[in-house]
Amino acid sequence: METNLTINGTEQRLDLDPRTTLLDALRHHLGLTGSKKGCDHGQCGACTVMVNGRRINACLTLACMHDGDAVTTIEGIGAPGNLSPLQDA
């Protein structure tokens, strides 16, 4: 299933199995490993990303549900040499 996402400001077109979680799309299809798979039940927060400015657990949502959405991961909140306070912690 074709899914279009804007990841950290960059448009991405992915051909994904409709059962692919947003977390797996980020980690396995885009190589963005900052979001982690911890509990896989949405309790630990290791998979947290921002979708259209709202915090979600990426392990609990399917990537295809966010077609056309803007996703910000931990990698997208700062730049090399200019880390955000969250990345610097």
N, C-alpha and C positions, 0 to 999 in steps of 0.2 A: 504494500500500500504506500503510495507516495505521500510523504508528509513534508511540509514546508515549515521551517522554524527559523526564527532569527535568534541565533545563539551569540550572546555577547556582542551584539551589533553586526554580526555577519550572517547573511542569508544562507541557509543550508537546505538542500533538497535531498531527502533521504528516502530510499525504498526499503520499507520496514515490514516485517511481519506485524499484523494488526495487534498481536499480543505483546509486543515489545514495550516494556516500561520506558518512561522518559529517562530514568536513571540508566538503564542498559543502552539506550540510544546514545546518551552522552558519553558513557564510558567506553562502550565497545564499538560504536560506529563513528564517533568523532574524536576519540582519544582524550577526552576531558575527564581526567581521573580525580579531580579535586572533590567531587561529591562521592561519598563512599556508600557502599552497601553494608550497613551495620546489622540491624535487627531484621530488615525486610518486612516489617510490620508497621512502620511509621511511628514508632515509639522513641527511637534514639535521636533522631534529627540529623544523622550523619549525611543523609541524602538531600538535605534542604537546598532548594534553588528558588529563585524568584521568577514567577511567570506573570507578565504584564503588571509588575510591581507588587504582586502578592506572594507571600511565602507559601510553598507547598512542599510536601514530601514526594520526591521524584520516584521513590520506590512504589508508591501507591497509585500512580496515574499512568495511563497508557500514552505513549508519545503521540499517537494519532488523534487523541482528544485535544491536542494543543496545536493542530494544524493552523498556521498563520500567526501563532503567538510569539511574543518576545520572551526569551528565556535568558536569565543572567545567572551564571554559575560563579563560584568563588574565583575562578580564573579571570572573570570579566569585570571584577570590581576594582582592579588596580592595574598597574603597568610595571614592567621590570624597572627597578630603580625608583619606583614611586608606588610602593605598596600601600593598600588601604590599611587602616588600623586593625581591621579584622584579620587580614592576611599577615600582618606583622606580629600579631599576638602569639 
